[in-house]
């Protein structure tokens, strides 16, 4: 028997979808900031999009969006926006700001775009305990790190090469808002990383001591939990 929902529930559900959809607008603004040469502004828009992506799932579950609006697949909507913000805009950023070696910018951007397609199309993208399986195409985070660190473009290319290859492996990566084990600490580390990242972008090229410490601590926690999950013997 079909269950009907009142206008209030439907409005709430559409509001959540609209909130999710705002990520596409933020990605559009980030793209134009990159094209115009404003690195910090691009990362700022991507940061806002990251926040939207981090909390829209919780809002969708609270509003029972899947039940109220079954004709709209929120997961597909999320993936479309994620490919823009996590892959396309970062690929443009890496190319536009010379983070790949001279003459290899288009090759590097193509590598990011193509390997990410297979990440997004994996049927086993998530493990049973909500870890990502393989590199989850978080190129927005990678672009931020490479820009802030200012390493040699060849080192950046090597990192991109390795991460792209990891797309096709069973290496586990933490999803701080979905993994239940140590969730409080995972979210705290993500918040610490976001706070440090924001401060470092706003003050670039200066590096505040506390911001750098927060950024490094959050990054190390993410890497450590991901490595721990990869190495422990558990069901996929």
C-alpha positions, 0 to 999 in steps of 0.5 A: 500500500502506498504511503502518502505524505503531507505537504510539509514533509514534501517541502522539507524533503525538497528543501534537503534536495535543494540544499544538496543541489547548492553544492553544484552552484558552489562548484560553479563558483569554484570553477570560475575562481580557478579559471580567473586565477584566484586559488584561495577563493576556489578552495574557499568555495570548495570548502563550503561545498565540502561542508554541504556534502558532509551534512546533507546526508544527515538532513536527508535521513532526518527528513526521510527524503528517500521515502517522501520523494522516492522518484528522486535518487538522492545518492545519484544527485550526490554523486553528480555534484561530487564528481564536479566538486571532488574531481572536475574543479580540482583537476582544473585547479591542479592544471591552472596553478601549475601543480603538475610539471610543465608540459604535463598539466593536461596529462595530469588532469586527464589522469585525475578525471579518468581514474575518478570515473572508475571510483564513482562507478565501483559497485563496492565503493564502500565496505560493510563498515562504511569505509571507502574501498580504494582511493575515494577521488577526494582530489579537492583535499589533495589539491589543497594539500599540494597547494599549501605544501608547495612541493616540486611539481614532479613530486605532486605528479608522483602522488597523483599517480599513486592515488589514481592507482589506489582507486583500483585497490582494496585500500580503505579510506575513512569516511568521518561522518559514516564510520561508526567506530570512533565516530566522535573522534573522527568528526572532531579530527575532521573539524580540526582539519577543516578549521586549520585548512580554512585558516591556512588558506585565508592567511596563505602564504603565511602559516600560523602555528596553531593552524598548521598544527590543527591541519597536520593533526587532522590529516594524520588522524585520517591517514592513521585510521585509514591505514589501521582499517586497511591492515586489520583483517576484516570482511570487506 
